């Protein structure tokens, strides 16, 4: 009997090795150092004509109906256990190194107006899923299409502690041990892991040759809760029939009727050689197309999503480089993120894979990071990886640029991300907006991300950031906000909200009825088509729509809050959006904005951005000092406003405020730079006049000496 779930990766890997030791094996390569894992040690691609194995370690034949397992297939020759702790696979592992803040997992539900930033890494102002009640299976279902698998994608054993054990511990600490026990029991009962199977590391998601791997087929299987079948579908070696999502909650996985409903694979026999092996077209270094699946971006302005043909590539890609030229890794798969000051888990110095290190060399970076001139710099021994000009990068002179800029600004502040405008642009990302999947996007979809936002990083330098303001439903206790489980919120509020697909559009921009149009346009004009309205009439309809939306928002939100308080036992439920907190109003079917002490839970979440890197001619300040040091200098004067699914937006905030710069100080500084050119002319003229005067005086003095 096949069950898609399997033991934890370590135990399965050891079992796999034991089977290999006892059974006749096909010829394998062995590393020169005696490692049991395969090596070719050459630059050429190694031909992968291999046998496939399923989760129960049985060889896949053309008439098999079970999906192949990457752990039991790829893990025969490659160190799956070591790989599984790499940066891309440990995103859901709480014990992994936090590293510099990156894009959080934003749980988005347009039906409830939710955009909730989540992270297991402890990043600032993000929420730990375990403390909200979101278990690992729900996280994999929600975000698995953008995960290469592994980590918490592996189904836990029935005897394992639940993934949300920390949540239960917190509950016991708060004196609610009984509730914690009930929660654990409910999670175990409702678990769908035995049905969905594990989402193992899919090696080919990165290493498959472009065109040989179907990312969207993989995502479709994950959306259907067919975790264990996703890799097989993506490899296009067979078709999958069946959806775990259609199997009733609580079904017994041991029951024959349930087993019959599990997905079945029909393999393409033509893909199998006569010896039962399958050709897998893969490369050692992942190609850019694989990276783009999770690392694409689109900018959005007032006219909507900006068309791709108007954009320029990253200058490095345009020069023929690949993503992995900078973002490298060894067998541990700890991808070099290439940010300043990165401490790589391998212990190797990665400084010359950063912007400054690559272009200026490690010597410049180390000198720049010295605490002060009084401290003796540590002796440094160079090798060829520490020198500037790595991969042929040009050495920038930065002629006329005072060294202070390197202490105050990151390289990306001037060279990275979209050019700043008067207001921050909207930004769509692959992780947050499913870029790469078919769909008709408008740019207004949740979550609402903005950038570039120029703010200080932890090292005190200014970086361009992407930002998002969280929007979620929460309980408010003693001024502290605790987000509620988004799935529970939807189930509890769907009758109260009655939103089919678009929280913002359906609540804030409701379609006006005949009576409302008649009131706005009058008896004679209310039947007129919108394209025939005058500007004045269009303004009246817009105002009427806004008023109707505010009223509807109050009615629906207050009803949803009441439902949460009644059905989930929440003492005070609230809705958070755009930096505001909405609670039940003093009058029936109304809401009011309230102040809370827990500002970090409603303020913007930000993470640094680097790409696309612009060429030198497009860098900030290229036209002179006053490009930045003026009242309209975008790195300081550009603004960003809190925005969310709700009706209210925050006041525009200027970038210099986020950088901790005093407004009066900036004004004085700008005035000095505005007159700098004139000052230079005056000084040059004065020096010239003084020089001529001195020369004349010297000539007269020499003449007098001659006459004497």
C-alpha positions in Angstrom: 0.0 0.0 0.0 1.5 3.3 -1.0 1.4 6.3 1.3 2.8 9.5 0.0 4.3 10.6 3.4 7.6 9.2 4.5 10.0 9.3 7.4 12.1 12.4 8.2 14.9 13.1 5.7 17.8 12.0 7.9 16.3 8.5 8.7 15.2 8.1 5.1 18.6 9.0 3.8 20.3 6.5 6.1 17.8 3.8 5.1 18.5 4.6 1.4 22.2 4.2 1.9 21.6 0.9 3.7 19.6 -0.4 0.8 22.4 0.7 -1.6 25.0 -1.1 0.5 23.1 -4.4 0.4 21.8 -4.3 -3.2 23.7 -4.5 -6.5 24.3 -0.9 -7.6 25.0 0.7 -10.9 28.4 2.2 -11.4 28.9 5.4 -9.4 31.5 8.1 -9.3 33.4 8.6 -6.1 35.2 11.8 -5.0 39.0 11.8 -4.8 38.7 12.4 -1.1 36.8 9.1 -0.6 33.4 10.8 -0.1 30.5 8.4 -0.6 28.7 11.0 -2.7 29.2 11.3 -6.4 31.7 13.8 -8.0 32.7 14.3 -11.6 35.3 17.1 -10.8 35.1 18.3 -14.4 33.6 21.4 -16.0 31.5 19.4 -18.5 27.9 18.5 -17.7 27.6 15.0 -16.4 25.0 12.9 -18.3 22.2 11.9 -15.9 20.7 8.7 -17.4 19.3 7.3 -14.1 16.8 5.1 -12.4 14.0 6.8 -10.5 12.7 5.7 -7.1 9.5 6.5 -5.2 9.0 7.5 -1.6 9.1 3.9 -0.5 12.4 3.4 -2.2 10.9 1.2 -5.0 12.3 1.6 -8.5 9.9 3.4 -10.9 9.0 1.4 -13.9 6.9 2.5 -17.0 3.8 0.9 -15.5 4.3 2.4 -12.0 1.6 4.7 -10.6 3.5 6.4 -7.8 5.5 9.6 -8.1 9.3 9.6 -8.0 11.1 10.9 -4.9 14.0 13.2 -5.2 15.3 12.2 -1.8 15.5 8.5 -2.9 16.5 9.3 -6.5 18.9 12.3 -6.3 19.9 11.4 -2.7 21.5 8.2 -3.9 24.5 10.2 -5.2 24.2 13.6 -3.6 24.2 14.7 0.0 20.5 15.5 0.5 20.9 16.1 4.2 23.5 18.8 3.8 21.7 20.4 0.9 18.5 20.6 2.9 20.0 23.2 5.2 20.9 25.6 2.5 19.4 29.1 2.2 16.6 28.3 -0.2 15.5 25.2 1.8 15.7 26.4 5.4 13.2 29.3 5.1 10.7 27.3 7.2 13.3 26.0 9.6 13.2 28.1 12.8 16.8 27.2 13.8 18.3 28.6 10.6 20.5 31.7 10.6 18.4 34.8 10.3 20.8 36.8 8.0 19.9 40.2 6.7 16.2 40.9 6.3 14.8 39.7 3.0 11.3 39.6 1.5 8.9 38.0 4.1 6.3 35.4 3.2 3.2 37.6 2.8 0.0 35.6 3.5 -2.5 37.3 1.2 -6.2 36.7 1.1 -8.1 39.3 -1.1 -11.4 38.0 0.3 -10.6 39.2 3.8 -8.2 42.1 3.0 -5.2 40.3 4.4 -1.6 40.9 3.7 0.3 39.5 6.6 4.1 39.3 6.6 5.4 36.1 8.1 8.9 34.7 8.8 10.5 32.0 10.9 13.7 33.9 10.8 12.9 36.4 13.5 13.1 39.4 11.1 11.9 42.7 12.5 8.2 43.4 12.4 7.3 40.1 10.8 5.1 37.5 12.6 6.0 34.0 13.5 3.4 31.6 11.9 3.5 29.3 14.8 2.4 32.0 17.2 -0.6 32.7 15.0 -1.7 29.1 14.7 -0.5 28.5 11.1 0.9 25.1 11.0 3.6 23.8 8.6 1.2 22.1 6.3 -0.8 25.3 5.8 2.4 27.2 5.1 3.5 24.7 2.5 0.1 24.7 0.8 0.1 28.5 0.7 3.7 29.1 -0.4 4.9 25.8 -1.7 4.7 26.9 -5.3 7.6 29.3 -4.6 9.6 26.9 -2.5 12.1 24.4 -3.9 10.9 22.0 -1.1 12.7 20.4 1.8 12.7 21.7 5.4 9.2 21.7 6.9 8.0 20.5 3.5 8.7 17.0 4.8 5.7 15.3 6.5 6.3 14.9 10.2 6.1 11.4 11.7 2.9 10.8 13.8 5.0 10.6 17.0 6.9 13.8 16.2 6.1 17.0 18.2 3.8 19.3 16.3 5.4 22.1 14.3 3.7 24.7 16.4 5.1 23.3 19.7 6.4 26.8 20.5 2.9 28.1 20.3 1.7 25.5 22.7 4.5 26.3 25.1 3.6 30.0 25.0 0.0 29.0 25.8 1.1 26.9 28.8 3.2 29.8 30.0 0.1 32.0 29.8 -1.8 29.5 32.0 -3.8 28.1 29.1 -2.4 24.5 29.0 -5.8 23.1 28.3 -6.3 25.2 25.2 -2.8 24.2 24.1 -3.6 20.5 24.4 -6.9 20.9 22.5 -5.0 22.8 19.8 -2.4 20.0 19.4 -5.1 17.3 19.3 -7.0 19.3 16.7 -3.9 19.7 14.5 -3.1 16.0 14.7 -6.7 15.0 13.8 -7.0 17.5 10.9 -3.5 16.8 9.5 -3.5 16.2 5.7 0.1 15.2 5.5 -0.7 11.5 5.1 -2.7 12.4 2.0 -0.6 15.2 0.4 2.7 13.6 1.1 6.0 15.5 1.5 7.2 18.4 -0.6 10.8 17.2 -0.9 13.6 19.2 -2.3 13.0 19.4 -6.1 16.6 19.5 -7.4 15.4 20.2 -10.9 13.6 23.3 -10.0 17.0 25.0 -10.1 19.2 22.5 -12.0 16.8 21.5 -14.8 17.6 22.9 -18.2 15.3 25.7 -19.2 12.4 24.3 -21.2 12.7 20.8 -19.7 11.0 21.7 -16.5 7.4 23.0 -16.1 7.2 25.3 -13.1 3.5 26.0 -13.5 2.7 22.3 -13.6 4.4 22.0 -10.3 2.5 24.9 -8.8 -0.8 23.5 -10.0 -0.1 20.2 -8.2 0.8 22.0 -5.0 -2.4 24.1 -5.2 -4.3 20.8 -5.5 -2.5 19.6 -2.3 -0.6 17.0 -4.4 2.7 17.8 -2.7 4.4 14.4 -3.4 3.4 14.5 -7.1 4.6 18.0 -7.9 8.1 17.1 -9.0 6.9 14.3 -11.3 4.5 16.7 -13.0 7.1 19.3 -13.4 9.6 16.9 -15.0 6.9 16.1 -17.7 7.5 12.4 -17.6 3.9 11.5 -16.9 0.4 12.8 -16.2 -1.3 13.0 -12.8 -4.9 12.0 -12.3 -6.5 13.0 -9.0 -6.5 15.8 -6.4 -5.9 15.5 -2.7 -7.8 18.7 -2.2 -11.0 16.8 -3.2 -10.5 14.2 -0.5 -12.7 15.1 2.5 -11.1 16.5 5.6 -10.5 13.8 8.2 -10.5 10.9 5.8 -8.6 7.9 7.0 -5.5 7.5 4.8 -5.4 3.7 5.6 -8.9 3.2 4.2 -9.1 1.5 0.8 -11.7 4.0 -0.5 -9.3 6.9 0.4 -6.4 5.1 -1.2 -8.4 4.8 -4.4 -8.9 8.6 -4.4 -5.2 9.4 -4.1 -3.6 10.8 -7.3 -2.1 8.2 -9.7 0.7 8.7 -12.2 0.6 7.5 -15.8 4.2 7.5 -17.0 5.2 8.2 -20.6 6.9 4.9 -21.5 8.8 6.6 -24.3 10.9 8.4 -21.7 12.3 5.1 -20.3 15.3 3.4 -21.9 15.4 -0.3 -22.3 17.3 -0.7 -19.0 14.6 1.3 -17.2 16.6 4.5 -16.8 15.3 8.0 -17.6 17.3 10.9 -19.2 17.2 13.9 -16.9 18.4 17.1 -18.7 20.2 19.2 -16.0 23.0 21.6 -15.4 25.4 22.1 -12.5 24.9 25.9 -12.5 21.3 27.0 -12.4 20.2 29.1 -15.4 18.7 32.6 -15.0 15.2 31.3 -16.0 15.1 29.2 -12.8 16.0 32.3 -10.7 13.3 34.4 -12.4 10.6 32.1 -11.2 10.9 33.5 -7.7 13.0 36.7 -8.3 11.1 38.7 -10.9 9.7 42.2 -10.3 7.3 44.5 -12.0 6.8 48.2 -11.2 3.4 49.9 -11.1 2.5 53.6 -11.5 -0.7 55.5 -11.8 -1.3 54.0 -15.3 -0.9 50.4 -14.1 1.8 47.8 -14.6 4.6 49.3 -16.5 5.2 47.3 -19.7 8.3 45.1 -19.8 9.5 46.4 -23.2 10.1 49.9 -21.6 12.5 48.4 -19.0 16.2 47.9 -19.2 17.9 44.7 -17.9 20.2 44.7 -15.0 23.5 46.0 -16.3 25.2 42.8 -15.2 22.8 40.5 -17.1 23.1 42.8 -20.1 26.8 42.2 -20.0 26.2 38.5 -20.3 26.6 37.5 -16.6 24.5 34.9 -14.9 22.8 35.2 -11.5 25.0 32.5 -10.1 28.2 34.3 -11.1 27.7 36.4 -7.9 25.1 34.3 -6.0 27.3 31.2 -5.6 27.2 28.1 -3.4 28.9 24.9 -2.6 27.3 21.5 -1.8 25.9 23.1 1.4 23.7 25.3 -0.9 24.2 28.4 1.3 23.7 30.9 -1.5 26.0 33.9 -1.3 23.6 36.8 -1.0 26.4 39.3 -1.7 25.3 42.1 0.6 27.9 44.2 2.5 29.2 42.5 5.7 27.8 39.1 4.9 29.0 36.4 7.2 28.8 33.2 5.1 28.2 30.0 7.1 31.1 28.3 5.3 33.5 30.7 7.0 34.9 31.7 3.6 35.4 35.4 2.9 32.8 36.5 0.3 33.7 40.2 0.3 34.6 40.3 -3.4 31.2 39.0 -4.4 29.6 42.1 -3.0 29.3 45.3 -5.1 32.2 47.2 -3.5 34.4 44.1 -3.1 34.0 43.1 -6.7 34.6 46.6 -8.2 36.9 48.1 -5.6 38.6 45.1 -3.9 38.6 43.8 -0.4 41.3 46.3 0.7 38.9 49.2 0.1 36.0 47.4 1.9 38.1 46.5 4.9 39.5 50.0 5.2 36.0 51.5 4.9 34.8 49.2 7.7 37.6 50.1 10.1 36.0 51.6 13.3 38.3 54.6 13.4 41.7 55.8 12.3 43.1 55.2 15.8 42.5 51.4 15.6 45.2 49.4 14.0 43.9 47.5 11.0 44.3 43.8 11.1 47.0 42.4 8.8 45.5 41.0 5.6 46.9 38.4 3.3 45.6 38.7 -0.2 44.9 36.0 -2.7 43.4 36.5 -6.2 39.9 36.3 -4.9 40.5 39.5 -2.8 41.4 41.8 -5.7 39.2 44.3 -7.5 38.0 43.6 -11.0 36.5 40.2 -10.4 34.9 38.8 -13.5 36.2 41.8 -15.5 34.3 44.4 -13.4 35.5 47.9 -14.1 37.2 50.0 -11.4 35.0 53.0 -10.7 36.9 56.2 -10.0 34.0 58.2 -8.5 35.8 61.3 -9.5 35.0 64.3 -7.3 32.9 62.2 -4.9 33.8 62.9 -1.3 34.7 59.7 0.6 32.0 60.5 3.2 29.5 59.1 0.7 30.9 55.6 1.0 30.3 55.8 4.8 26.8 57.1 4.5 25.4 55.3 1.4 25.3 51.8 0.1 26.3 51.1 -3.5 22.7 50.3 -4.3 21.5 53.6 -2.9 22.8 55.2 -6.1 22.9 52.3 -8.5 20.2 49.8 -7.5 16.4 49.5 -8.1 14.1 51.6 -10.2 14.9 55.3 -10.4 13.1 57.2 -7.7 10.1 59.4 -8.5 8.2 62.0 -6.5 6.3 59.1 -4.9 7.4 55.5 -4.4 6.2 53.2 -7.1 4.1 50.1 -6.6 6.1 46.9 -6.9 4.9 43.4 -7.7 7.2 40.4 -6.9 7.1 36.8 -7.9 6.8 35.6 -4.2 4.0 38.0 -3.4 2.1 38.2 -6.7 2.7 34.9 -8.4 4.5 36.4 -11.3 5.2 33.8 -14.0 1.8 32.3 -13.8 -0.9 33.1 -16.4 -3.3 35.9 -15.4 -4.6 39.3 -16.1 -3.1 41.6 -13.4 -3.9 45.2 -13.0 -1.3 46.2 -10.4 -3.9 46.8 -7.7 -3.7 43.2 -6.4 -2.7 42.6 -2.8 -0.3 42.8 -1.3 0.5 46.5 -1.8 4.3 46.7 -1.9 6.1 50.1 -2.6 9.6 51.1 -3.4 12.2 52.3 -3.7 12.2 53.6 -0.1 15.5 55.1 1.0 16.1 54.3 4.7 19.0 53.3 6.9 20.1 49.7 7.3 21.5 48.1 10.4 25.0 49.3 9.4 23.9 53.0 9.3 24.1 53.3 5.5 21.2 54.2 3.4 19.7 51.5 1.2 16.8 51.4 -1.2 14.0 49.2 0.3 10.7 47.6 -0.6 8.1 48.1 2.0 4.6 46.8 2.9 2.1 47.8 5.5 0.5 44.7 7.2 -3.2 44.2 7.0 -4.8 41.5 9.1 -7.5 40.7 11.7 -6.3 40.5 15.3 -7.2 40.3 18.9 -6.3 43.3 21.0 -5.3 42.6 24.6 -3.7 45.2 26.8 -2.7 47.3 23.8 -0.9 44.3 22.2 -2.0 43.0 18.8 -2.1 39.3 18.1 -2.9 38.3 14.5 -5.6 35.7 14.0 -5.2 32.6 11.8 -6.1 33.8 8.3 -7.9 30.5 7.4 -10.0 30.8 10.6 -10.7 34.4 9.8 -12.0 33.6 6.4 -14.3 30.8 7.6 -15.6 33.0 10.4 -16.2 36.2 8.5 -17.2 35.0 5.0 -20.9 35.4 5.8 -20.4 38.8 7.4 -18.2 40.2 4.7 -19.7 38.5 1.7 -16.7 39.3 -0.5 -16.4 37.0 -3.5 -12.9 37.9 -4.6 -11.8 41.6 -4.1 -12.1 43.0 -0.6 -11.0 46.5 -1.7 -13.1 46.8 -4.8 -16.3 45.2 -3.5 -16.3 47.1 -0.2 -14.8 50.5 -1.0 -16.1 50.9 -4.6 -19.5 49.3 -4.6 -21.7 49.6 -7.7 -24.3 52.4 -7.2 -28.0 51.5 -7.6 -30.5 53.5 -9.6 -31.7 55.5 -6.5 -28.1 56.5 -5.7 -27.3 57.5 -9.2 -30.6 59.4 -9.4 -29.6 61.3 -6.3 -26.1 62.1 -7.7 -27.1 62.9 -11.3 -30.7 63.9 -11.2 -33.8 62.4 -12.8 -32.8 63.3 -16.3 -29.2 62.0 -16.3 -29.0 59.0 -14.0 -29.6 56.6 -16.9 -26.7 58.1 -18.9 -23.8 55.8 -19.8 -20.6 56.6 -17.8 -18.7 57.5 -21.0 -21.2 60.3 -21.6 -20.9 61.9 -18.1 -19.4 65.4 -17.9 -16.4 65.9 -15.6 -18.7 67.4 -13.0 -21.0 64.4 -13.2 -18.1 61.9 -13.0 -16.9 63.8 -9.9 -20.3 63.5 -8.3 -20.5 59.8 -9.0 -17.0 59.3 -7.6 -18.0 61.2 -4.4 -21.2 59.1 -4.1 -19.3 55.9 -4.6 -16.7 56.9 -1.9 -19.5 57.7 0.6 -21.3 54.4 -0.1 -18.0 52.5 0.2 -17.2 54.1 3.6 -20.7 53.2 4.9 -20.4 49.6 3.5 -16.9 49.2 4.9 -18.2 50.2 8.4 -21.2 47.8 8.2 -19.1 44.8 6.9 -16.1 45.3 9.2 -18.2 45.8 12.3 -20.2 42.6 11.4 -17.0 40.6 10.8 -15.6 41.9 14.2 -18.7 40.7 15.9 -18.5 37.3 14.3 -14.9 36.9 15.3 -15.6 37.9 18.9 -18.6 35.5 19.1 -17.3 32.4 17.3 -13.6 32.6 18.2 -14.1 33.9 21.7 -12.0 37.0 21.1 -12.5 39.7 23.7 -11.8 42.5 21.3 -11.3 41.9 17.6 -9.9 44.6 15.3 -8.9 45.0 11.7 -5.5 46.5 10.8 -4.7 48.2 7.5 -2.4 51.0 6.2 -1.1 51.8 9.7 -4.6 52.2 11.2 -6.5 50.0 13.6 -10.3 49.7 13.2 -12.5 48.6 16.0 -16.3 48.5 16.5 -17.8 52.0 16.5 -19.9 53.6 19.1 -22.9 53.3 16.9 -24.3 50.1 15.4 -22.8 49.0 12.1 -19.9 51.5 12.3 -16.2 51.3 12.9 -13.8 53.7 14.4 -10.0 54.1 14.3 -8.2 53.6 17.6 -4.7 54.3 18.9 -2.6 51.3 20.1 0.8 51.1 21.8 1.9 48.2 19.7 3.2 50.4 16.8 5.6 47.8 15.5 2.7 45.5 14.6 1.1 48.1 12.3 4.1 50.0 10.9 5.7 49.3 7.6 7.9 46.2 7.1 10.9 46.9 4.9 13.7 44.9 3.3 16.6 46.0 1.1 16.6 45.7 -2.6 19.5 45.7 -5.0 18.4 44.7 -8.5 18.0 45.9 -11.2 21.5 47.5 -11.1 21.5 50.6 -13.3 24.5 51.6 -15.5 26.8 54.4 -14.2 25.1 56.9 -16.5 21.9 56.3 -14.7 23.2 56.5 -11.1 22.0 59.1 -8.7 24.2 62.2 -8.6 25.7 61.6 -12.1 24.7 65.1 -13.1 26.3 66.8 -10.1 25.8 67.4 -6.4 22.5 69.3 -6.7 20.8 66.3 -8.2 20.6 65.0 -4.6 21.5 68.0 -2.5 18.5 70.2 -3.5 14.9 70.5 -2.3 13.9 68.2 -5.1 16.6 65.6 -4.7 14.7 62.3 -4.9 16.9 60.3 -2.6 15.7 62.7 0.2 12.5 64.3 -1.2 10.7 61.3 -2.6 7.7 60.3 -0.5 5.9 57.1 0.5 2.4 56.7 2.0 1.0 53.9 4.1 -1.4 52.0 1.9 -3.5 48.9 2.4 -6.8 47.3 1.5 -8.7 49.6 3.9 -10.1 53.1 3.0 -7.4 55.2 4.7 -3.9 56.1 3.6 -1.3 57.6 5.8 0.3 61.0 5.3 3.2 61.0 2.8 6.5 60.5 4.5 9.7 62.0 3.0 12.7 59.8 2.6 14.9 62.1 4.6 12.7 61.5 7.6 13.3 57.8 7.4 17.0 58.5 7.3 16.8 60.5 10.5 17.8 63.8 8.9 16.5 67.0 10.5 14.4 69.1 8.0 16.1 72.4 9.0 19.6 70.9 8.7 18.7 69.5 5.2 17.3 72.9 4.1 20.6 74.6 5.2 22.7 72.0 3.5 20.7 72.3 0.2 21.1 76.1 0.2 24.8 75.7 0.5 24.9 73.3 -2.4 22.6 75.4 -4.5 25.1 78.3 -4.4 28.1 76.1 -4.7 28.6 76.6 -8.4 28.4 80.4 -8.0 30.6 80.2 -5.0 33.2 78.3 -7.1 33.1 81.0 -9.8 33.5 83.7 -7.2 36.4 81.9 -5.6 38.1 81.2 -8.9 37.6 84.8 -10.0 39.0 86.1 -6.7 42.0 83.8 -7.0 42.6 85.0 -10.5 42.3 88.7 -9.6 44.6 88.1 -6.6 47.1 86.3 -8.7 47.2 89.1 -11.3 47.5 91.7 -8.6 50.4 89.8 -7.0 52.1 89.4 -10.4 51.8 93.2 -11.1 53.1 94.0 -7.6 56.0 91.6 -8.2 56.8 93.2 -11.5 56.8 96.7 -10.0 59.1 95.5 -7.2 61.5 93.9 -9.7 61.4 97.1 -11.8 62.3 99.3 -8.8 65.2 96.9 -7.9 66.4 97.3 -11.5 66.4 101.1 -11.4 68.2 101.1 -8.1 
